[in-house]
Structures are given as structure tokens and as C-alpha cells.
Amino acid sequence: MADELGLPLGNREKTYNSRLAQELSKWAESQAQGDAIHDALFRAYFVDDLNIAETSVLIEVGESIGLPGEKIREVLETRAYREAVDLDWSRCRDLGIRAVPTFLFNGQALVGAQSYANLSQFLEASNVNRRKPV
């Protein structure tokens, strides 16, 4: 499916704890760099097989999108966004989310990577009308 969508994927051989990466992401979002850090972390983890549990790796990833390394280190060492990520995890538990990605709409869930056709069918079943192009 990744090839079909043009998503780069490497041959990742290990799974790394993403908790600190999530905390970095929350801070990057507050700096209007959410999309950029998500893309950079995706590449680091799924393409380059980097250990995103290591502070030095996260600093490199953040710096690659223009975030200041010293501020990244401070955010990670003080765990400044720990509570924000805890709240996200709590909300997911409350909603019954147990996997990523999960698409929620009108109390229905679609779990896992999905084709465009499946996503479209899911929305149509929820009476979502397609917007006309502008």
C-alpha cells in the first residue's frame, strides 16, 4: 500500500519507544511546526530506522526542520509536554482507540491503514457529502 501511495518505507528492524517523540511533537505543534515535525519523525522512524527514543536523534530531527536544538533538549529533559501527551493518551483510551491510525466519525471507527476506497465508503456510510472542488 505504501508503494501505491508513494510513501517511502525502509526496512525497519526494530520498534522504538515513541513517547519522547510525541512530547517533541506537542511542543513543535505549539511552534506552528506540527506538520513538519510529523513528516520528519515519520521519515526518521519508518524510512531511516532511527531510534526516536534517543534525545540526540530527536534534536537532529527537530533541527532538520529549523527548531532550535537547545530548546528541544530543554523540552525533552524537563518533560515539559508530558502532561499534554498523557491527556492525549487518556482521551484515546476514553474513545476506545487502541491502534494507529484510527478514524472516528459519528461514533463509528475504522482501524488501520485504509485505501481511499475504504475511507470514502466509511464517510459515505456516515452520510458525509463530498465537497465540490473550489
C-alpha positions, 0 to 999 in steps of 0.5 A: 500500500505504501508503494501505491501511495508513494510513501517511502518505507525502509526496512525497519528492524526494530520498534522504538519507544515513541513517547519522547517523540510525541512530547517533541511533537506537542511542543513543535505543534505549539511552534506552528511546526506540527506538520513538519515535525510529523513528516520528519519523525515519520521519515526518521522512524519508518524510512531511516530506522532511527531510534526516536527514543534517543534525545540526540536523534530527536534534536537532529530531527527537530533541527532538520526542520529549523527548531532550535536544538537547545530548546528541544533538549530543554523540552525533552529533559524537563518533560515539559509536554508530558502532561499534554501527551498523557491527556492525549493518551487518556482521551484515546483510551476514553474513545476506545482507540487502541491502534494507529491510525484510527478514524472516528466519525459519528461514533463509528471507527475504522482501524488501520491503514485504509485505501481511499476506497475504504475511507470514502465508503466509511464517510459515505456510510456516515452520510458525509457529502463530498465537497465540490472542488473550489 
